[in-house]
Amino acid sequence: MRILAVVFLLMPLHAQADGVIDRVVDEFALPAVAAFAERAEALNEAAKSTCAAEHPALRAAWNAAMDAWLGIQDLRFGPLEDAARRQAIAYWPDTRGHRERALSRILSGQDPILTTPDRYNQEPVSARGLYAIETMLYDPDFNHYGPSDPGCLLVRAASADLAAIAAEVHNEWQNEFADVMRTAGEPSNTRFLDSTEARQAVFTALLTSIQFDVLERLGLPLGTFDKPRPLRAESRLSGRSQRNLELSLAGHDRLARALVPDAAANVVTREDFERIGWMAAELDDPDFSGVENPIRRFRLEALQSAFALLRSEMNRELSAALGVTMGLNALDGD
């Protein structure tokens, strides 16, 4: 018996399974990254079929990929952050016009990348991903190209590049990172040294994403009362600024429920989600151009305040339920 006891003590310790992380992985992360990879590949196939900027099938495929992106944007850790994939997928905001300059350079023929589209991943992030493709499909300064023009080649190369990134994220989550999350705190896990670090990473990512909604999705077009900036609204070109915000909120809600499914543990947070969902749906302001109208601007400001309150209440309620506090937040410059 003593020998068995000694052997048992010498065996490596394994962290107990964490139901919170299992829910996040199984109910949120894996389905979301799979959906994004599928939609990105569908966009790639649509671009191969027709690169015409105004073709309904191509635009529908882009919008579906954008919808799916908003379902995984909260995963601000792991495969999506590694190798700057987030920036390559969704470089926004771009308040200095890097995207237009980069695309113009490629289209002018100064860059031989279009003759070697498999190397499009070497382009700056401003010329890659969802927002670059949006510019090519919706911006009247860029979307007048024919099937034999550089614009067509660019759309196809950027769509193939996006599909490749999405497939990498999906594969790494499915084949590696899901287990890294589940084994947080085990001796072999060099990513999450403590069993609570995985929880903290998810919790911090969620709060950071909501802060992004407050500061960027709403803050940028709002500007100031004397100087609103409607042209800085996200996806203004495709007229889906409001849709992006609504889908962003829906993604936050799904992740929050995966973290803390017990309604009694986040009563105020759930009430906030319901109220903000109603407020966003009632905006009737697809591209946030309403920031220049005092009454419609007030609605956007009220929505911004509601998002900020949601973040505060979520921080209080979910922190207590999860037993963690918020970690470093890149939006705060940490």
C-alpha positions in Angstrom: 0.0 0.0 0.0 2.9 2.4 0.8 4.4 1.7 -2.6 1.2 2.4 -4.3 0.8 5.7 -2.4 4.3 6.8 -3.3 3.6 5.9 -7.0 0.4 7.9 -6.9 2.2 10.9 -5.4 4.8 10.8 -8.1 2.3 10.7 -11.0 1.9 14.0 -12.9 -1.1 16.1 -11.7 -3.8 16.9 -14.2 -6.1 19.8 -14.0 -9.8 19.0 -13.6 -12.0 19.5 -16.5 -13.5 23.0 -16.6 -17.1 23.1 -17.6 -16.9 26.8 -18.5 -14.1 26.2 -21.0 -15.8 23.1 -22.4 -18.9 25.2 -23.1 -16.9 28.0 -24.7 -15.0 25.6 -26.9 -17.9 23.3 -27.8 -20.8 25.7 -28.0 -19.2 28.9 -29.2 -15.6 28.7 -30.6 -15.6 25.5 -32.7 -19.0 26.1 -34.4 -18.1 29.7 -35.0 -14.7 29.1 -36.6 -16.1 26.3 -38.7 -18.9 28.6 -40.0 -16.4 31.3 -40.8 -14.1 28.9 -42.7 -17.1 27.6 -44.6 -18.4 31.1 -45.5 -14.9 32.3 -46.5 -14.4 29.4 -48.8 -17.9 30.0 -50.3 -16.7 33.6 -51.0 -13.6 32.2 -52.6 -15.6 29.9 -54.9 -18.0 32.8 -55.7 -15.1 35.0 -56.8 -13.8 32.2 -59.0 -17.2 32.0 -60.7 -17.7 35.7 -61.2 -15.6 38.6 -60.0 -18.1 41.2 -61.1 -18.4 43.7 -58.3 -22.2 44.1 -58.6 -23.0 40.4 -59.1 -25.6 39.5 -56.5 -24.0 36.1 -55.8 -20.6 37.6 -55.1 -22.0 40.3 -52.9 -24.2 37.8 -51.0 -21.1 35.6 -50.4 -19.1 38.5 -49.1 -22.0 39.5 -46.8 -22.3 36.0 -45.5 -18.5 35.9 -44.7 -18.8 39.2 -42.9 -21.7 37.9 -40.9 -19.7 34.9 -39.9 -16.7 37.0 -38.9 -18.8 38.9 -36.5 -19.6 35.6 -34.9 -15.9 34.9 -34.1 -14.5 38.4 -33.5 -14.7 37.8 -29.7 -11.9 35.2 -29.9 -9.2 37.7 -29.2 -6.6 35.0 -28.3 -5.1 31.9 -29.8 -5.2 31.1 -33.6 -7.0 34.3 -34.5 -4.3 36.5 -32.9 -1.3 34.4 -33.9 0.5 35.5 -37.0 -1.5 38.8 -37.1 -4.5 36.9 -38.6 -7.1 39.2 -37.0 -5.5 42.2 -38.8 -5.3 40.3 -42.1 -9.0 39.3 -41.9 -10.4 42.6 -40.6 -8.1 45.6 -40.7 -10.4 48.3 -39.4 -10.6 51.1 -38.6 -8.4 52.6 -41.3 -8.7 56.3 -40.5 -5.5 57.2 -42.5 -6.6 55.8 -45.9 -4.0 53.0 -46.0 -6.4 50.7 -47.7 -7.2 52.9 -50.7 -3.5 53.6 -51.3 -2.5 50.0 -51.0 -5.2 48.9 -53.4 -4.5 51.7 -55.9 -0.8 50.7 -55.9 -1.6 47.0 -56.7 -4.1 48.0 -59.4 -1.7 50.4 -61.0 0.6 47.5 -61.9 3.5 48.7 -59.6 3.2 45.5 -57.7 3.6 42.2 -59.5 1.5 40.3 -56.9 -1.4 39.8 -59.3 0.7 37.6 -61.5 1.5 35.5 -58.4 -1.8 35.5 -56.5 -0.6 32.7 -54.2 1.7 35.3 -52.6 -1.1 37.7 -51.8 -0.5 37.0 -48.1 2.7 39.1 -48.5 0.6 42.3 -49.1 0.0 44.7 -46.2 -3.0 43.9 -44.1 -4.7 47.0 -45.4 -5.0 45.4 -48.8 -6.2 42.0 -47.4 -9.3 40.6 -45.9 -13.0 41.5 -45.7 -12.7 45.3 -45.8 -10.4 45.3 -48.8 -12.9 43.1 -50.7 -15.7 45.3 -49.5 -13.9 48.3 -51.1 -13.5 46.5 -54.4 -17.1 45.4 -54.5 -18.8 48.6 -53.2 -16.6 51.7 -53.5 -17.4 53.5 -56.8 -13.7 54.5 -57.0 -12.7 50.8 -57.3 -15.6 48.7 -58.4 -15.7 49.6 -62.1 -13.6 46.8 -63.5 -14.1 44.1 -66.1 -13.3 40.3 -66.0 -9.9 40.9 -67.6 -8.9 43.9 -65.5 -6.5 43.9 -62.5 -9.5 44.5 -60.2 -10.9 41.1 -61.0 -7.6 39.4 -60.2 -7.3 41.3 -57.0 -10.8 40.3 -55.8 -10.0 36.6 -56.5 -6.6 36.8 -54.9 -7.9 38.5 -51.8 -10.8 36.1 -51.5 -8.5 33.0 -51.8 -6.2 34.6 -49.2 -9.1 35.1 -46.8 -10.3 31.5 -47.3 -6.8 30.3 -46.5 -6.6 32.3 -43.3 -10.0 31.1 -42.2 -9.0 27.5 -42.9 -5.9 27.9 -40.8 -7.8 29.3 -37.9 -10.4 26.5 -38.1 -7.8 23.8 -38.3 -5.7 25.1 -35.4 -8.7 25.5 -33.2 -10.0 22.0 -34.0 -6.7 20.1 -34.0 -4.7 22.0 -31.3 -6.0 25.0 -29.5 -9.2 23.5 -28.2 -7.1 21.0 -26.2 -4.8 23.8 -25.1 -7.9 25.6 -23.6 -9.2 22.4 -22.0 -5.8 21.5 -20.4 -5.2 24.9 -18.8 -3.0 24.5 -15.7 -1.6 21.1 -16.6 2.2 20.8 -16.5 2.5 20.3 -20.2 0.5 23.4 -21.0 2.8 26.3 -21.6 0.1 28.7 -22.9 -2.1 28.7 -19.8 -0.1 28.0 -16.7 -3.0 28.2 -14.3 -6.3 26.6 -14.6 -8.1 29.9 -14.4 -6.0 31.6 -17.1 -8.2 30.2 -19.9 -11.3 31.6 -18.3 -9.6 35.0 -17.9 -8.5 35.0 -21.5 -12.1 34.5 -22.7 -13.6 37.0 -20.2 -11.0 39.6 -21.1 -11.6 39.1 -24.9 -15.3 39.6 -24.5 -15.0 42.8 -22.5 -12.4 44.1 -25.0 -14.8 43.4 -27.9 -17.6 45.4 -26.2 -15.2 48.2 -25.6 -14.4 48.1 -29.3 -18.1 48.6 -30.1 -18.1 51.6 -27.8 -15.0 53.3 -29.0 -14.8 52.3 -32.6 -18.1 51.0 -34.1 -20.1 53.8 -32.4 -17.4 56.3 -31.3 -15.8 56.8 -34.7 -18.9 57.9 -36.6 -20.2 59.9 -33.7 -17.1 62.0 -33.5 -18.2 65.1 -31.6 -21.5 67.0 -31.7 -19.8 69.8 -33.7 -17.9 67.4 -35.9 -19.7 64.1 -36.6 -17.8 61.7 -38.8 -20.3 59.5 -40.7 -17.7 58.5 -43.3 -15.8 56.7 -40.6 -18.6 54.2 -39.9 -17.7 50.6 -40.3 -18.9 49.0 -43.5 -20.5 52.3 -44.6 -19.8 51.3 -48.3 -22.0 48.2 -48.1 -24.6 49.9 -45.9 -24.3 47.5 -43.0 -22.9 49.5 -40.1 -26.1 48.8 -38.1 -26.1 45.2 -39.1 -22.5 44.8 -37.9 -23.3 46.3 -34.5 -26.4 44.0 -34.1 -24.5 40.9 -35.1 -21.6 41.9 -32.8 -24.0 42.2 -29.9 -25.5 38.8 -30.7 -22.1 37.2 -30.7 -21.3 38.8 -27.3 -24.6 37.4 -26.0 -23.8 33.9 -27.2 -20.3 33.9 -25.6 -21.6 35.4 -22.3 -24.2 32.6 -22.1 -21.5 30.0 -22.8 -19.4 31.5 -20.0 -22.3 31.8 -17.5 -25.4 29.9 -18.5 -27.1 30.4 -15.1 -29.5 33.3 -15.6 -29.6 34.0 -11.9 -25.8 34.7 -12.0 -26.1 37.5 -14.6 -29.6 38.9 -14.4 -28.6 42.5 -15.1 -26.4 41.5 -18.0 -29.1 39.6 -19.7 -31.6 42.4 -19.2 -28.9 44.8 -20.8 -28.6 42.5 -23.8 -32.3 42.4 -24.4 -32.6 46.2 -24.0 -29.7 47.0 -26.3 -30.8 44.5 -28.9 -34.1 46.3 -29.1 -32.4 49.7 -29.2 -30.1 48.6 -32.0 -32.9 47.1 -34.1 -35.0 50.3 -33.8 -32.2 52.5 -35.2 -33.2 52.4 -38.8 -29.8 53.8 -39.7 -28.0 51.2 -41.9 -24.8 53.2 -42.4 -24.9 55.5 -39.3 -25.3 58.6 -41.5 -27.9 59.7 -38.9 -25.0 61.1 -36.7 -25.5 64.3 -38.5 -29.2 64.5 -37.5 -29.7 65.6 -33.9 -32.5 63.2 -33.1 -31.0 60.2 -34.8 -27.6 61.1 -33.2 -29.2 61.0 -29.8 -30.3 57.4 -30.4 -26.7 56.4 -31.3 -25.3 58.2 -28.3 -27.9 56.4 -26.1 -26.9 53.1 -27.6 -23.2 53.9 -27.0 -24.0 54.6 -23.3 -26.0 51.4 -23.1 -23.0 49.3 -24.5 -20.7 51.0 -21.9 -23.2 50.1 -19.1 -23.4 46.5 -20.4 -19.7 46.2 -20.2 -19.6 47.5 -16.7 -22.4 45.2 -15.5 -20.9 42.2 -17.2 -17.6 42.9 -15.6 -19.2 42.9 -12.2 -21.5 39.9 -12.6 -19.5 37.6 -14.8 -16.3 38.3 -12.9 -18.0 37.1 -9.7 -19.5 34.1 -11.4 -16.3 33.0 -13.1 -13.9 33.8 -10.2 -11.6 35.8 -12.5 -10.9 39.5 -13.2 -10.2 41.2 -16.5 -6.6 40.7 -17.8 -4.6 43.0 -20.0 -6.7 44.9 -22.6 -5.0 46.0 -25.8 -7.5 48.7 -26.4 -6.3 50.4 -23.2 -2.8 50.3 -24.5 -1.7 47.7 -22.1 
